[in-house]
Amino acid sequence: MTAIVALCRVATMKNAKYLAKLFVRDTSGATAIEYGLIAAAMGLMLIPVMFSLSTTVKEGLFDVMLGLFPT
């Protein structure tokens, strides 16, 4: 009975090492993660730009609306 248990433990350790090697070598999701990080960084960079441009755009559109509808 102990020989079978020992054999199962050796097989499990080899299987675990093999699966660990496959996991380390697998790069199939790396590109998607990189694109996600790039999109998140771009989104974070756009937030301050939008806040700084909001007053300029608002004033410009207000001037255009005043020109269209004179009082």
C-alpha positions as CSV (number, residue, x, y, z in Angstrom):
1,M,0.0,0.0,0.0
2,T,2.8,2.4,0.8
3,A,4.4,1.8,-2.6
4,I,1.3,2.9,-4.4
5,V,1.1,6.1,-2.3
6,A,4.7,6.9,-2.9
7,L,4.2,6.3,-6.7
8,C,1.2,8.6,-6.7
9,R,3.2,11.3,-4.9
10,V,6.0,11.1,-7.4
11,A,3.6,11.3,-10.3
12,T,1.8,14.3,-8.7
13,M,5.1,16.1,-8.2
14,K,6.1,15.5,-11.8
15,N,2.7,16.6,-13.0
16,A,2.9,19.8,-10.9
17,K,6.4,20.6,-12.2
18,Y,5.1,20.1,-15.8
19,L,2.1,22.3,-15.2
20,A,4.2,25.0,-13.6
21,K,6.5,25.0,-16.7
22,L,3.6,25.2,-19.0
23,F,2.2,28.1,-17.0
24,V,5.4,30.0,-17.1
25,R,5.8,29.5,-20.8
26,D,2.3,30.4,-21.7
27,T,2.0,33.9,-23.2
28,S,-1.4,33.7,-24.8
29,G,-3.1,36.3,-22.6
30,A,-0.1,38.7,-22.3
31,T,-1.0,40.8,-25.3
32,A,-4.5,41.3,-24.1
33,I,-3.3,42.4,-20.6
34,E,-0.8,44.8,-22.2
35,Y,-3.5,46.4,-24.4
36,G,-5.7,46.7,-21.3
37,L,-2.9,48.4,-19.4
38,I,-2.2,50.8,-22.3
39,A,-6.0,51.7,-22.5
40,A,-6.1,52.3,-18.8
41,A,-3.1,54.5,-18.9
42,M,-4.5,56.5,-21.8
43,G,-7.8,57.0,-19.9
44,L,-6.0,58.2,-16.8
45,M,-4.0,60.7,-18.9
46,L,-7.1,62.0,-20.6
47,I,-8.9,62.9,-17.4
48,P,-6.8,66.0,-16.5
49,V,-6.7,67.1,-20.1
50,M,-10.5,67.0,-20.3
51,F,-10.8,69.0,-17.1
52,S,-8.4,71.7,-18.4
53,L,-10.1,72.0,-21.8
54,S,-13.6,72.0,-20.4
55,T,-13.7,75.8,-19.5
56,T,-12.1,76.7,-22.8
57,V,-14.6,74.7,-24.8
58,K,-17.5,75.9,-22.7
59,E,-16.6,79.6,-23.2
60,G,-16.0,79.0,-27.0
61,L,-19.4,77.3,-27.4
62,F,-21.1,80.0,-25.4
63,D,-19.6,82.7,-27.7
64,V,-20.8,80.8,-30.7
65,M,-24.4,80.5,-29.3
66,L,-24.4,84.2,-28.5
67,G,-23.4,84.9,-32.1
68,L,-26.2,82.7,-33.5
69,F,-28.9,84.3,-31.3
70,P,-28.2,88.0,-30.9
71,T,-30.3,89.9,-28.4
